[in-house]
Amino acid sequence: MRCGKSYTMKCNLRRHQRVECGKAKTNVCFICKKSYYYRQELNIHMSVKHRLLHNILMSRRSVD
């Protein structure tokens, strides 16, 4: 499948073809339903937009 994107490094093209190109975004925010290709992107979204990851980490820290 060709989408027209180009990359200067072959490894980035391969990653794009393997993970992104023509694929559905499988990591979905359970609060606002925004979706991402990568879990790390979802984690950043959750911590910035919903402050959820930060709250979870802080609650774990207070238990220890």
Secondary structure, DSSP 8 states (H G I E B T S, - for coil): ---S---SSHHHHHHIIIIITT----EE-TTT--EESSHHHHHHHHHHHS-HHHHHHHHHHHH-
